[in-house]
Amino acid sequence: MTAAPAPAPSADERVAAVGPVAQLFRRPDIGAFVGAVAVFLLFSVTASSVNWATDLGVWSSWLNTAAYDGIVAVPVALLMIAGEFDLSAGVMIGSSGLLLGILTTEHGWNIWPAIAVCIVFGMGVGFINGFAVVKTKLPSFIITLGTFFMLRGLNAGLTIKLTGGVSINNVDAASGFSFAHTLFASQIWPSQGLTVAVAWWLGLTAVGAWLLSKTRFGNWTFGSGGDATAARNVGVPVARTKILLFMATSTVSALWGVMTTVQLRGIQSNEGVGREFEFIIAAVVGGCLLTGGYGSVIGTAFGAAILGMAQIGIIDSNWDSNWVYFFEGVVLVSAVLLNTAIRRRAERAR
């Protein structure tokens, strides 16, 4: 009697071939890229007063504006991928700028030691935020919201006490200012108005993308946000990773505060307040999940570009500038819906 043939083994879906279209749609930054192209085409049509598609001055304008969000959005995206938020990132811009102004104008410091103190200050605030989150187990939303209000109060109270007003000016009188201005606030393409901030933005984006995709720290970041317990079980230092990411976010925010102060030659006590939401919008548009474990630094750069194009394009289209906030809300909701649809399609197209 002949034995029945053994059933054929079922295919393992883990080694199943994935088509190029499915691979494309599985990228977290594809939605942001599509959105950036759509927004660019929109303003190319509506901005009738200038040639949006070919005028290099227009490109420089929205790239400069995008850099204002894109620089800090890089570490914010990494932190969100690790499953955390930092709502104090915006107010830290004002805090570091005011600290720079106080040290240089009130105490006569050379600008470079003052900048070093600002960077260390940013690292310290980030460490406190991260340490508080991992030790208390409280949501980072609560911890950093508390930091936001404390820093905002210090910014206003100390500025008024020291200067009698709400701003610090004449930072350009400090020794060493000329080179600081060249490094942080000069134009790299003067004929078109392109500023060095764009180079800083692209450089930080490249570093962030490399860290996330090519290093062990990038794996730790994804693991910390995806399933922290499982990550710990396989040896990922979740607490240390999150503290370092909080420090990176606060430090880059402090750096941007320094750059803003050097550019404006002074700073207002409320500088940066509210900007933390724009950083988060750029990261979410770039594919970062609010729950962590998924996202892209490259996508975040496209998200910042969308915000930059919106702020310049609405003005060039002769619309009321207040529509910028409405547009940002529409972009945020649309990006979440689009990214969700793309991920679902990628899962079905295996």
Helices and strands as residue ranges (DSSP letters): G 13-15, H 20-25, H 30-46, H 56-81, H 89-101, I 102-106, H 111-136, H 140-163, E 167-169, G 171-173, H 177-185, E 187-189, E 194-195, H 196-214, H 216-226, H 228-233, H 238-264, E 266-268, H 275-285, H 297-316, H 323-348
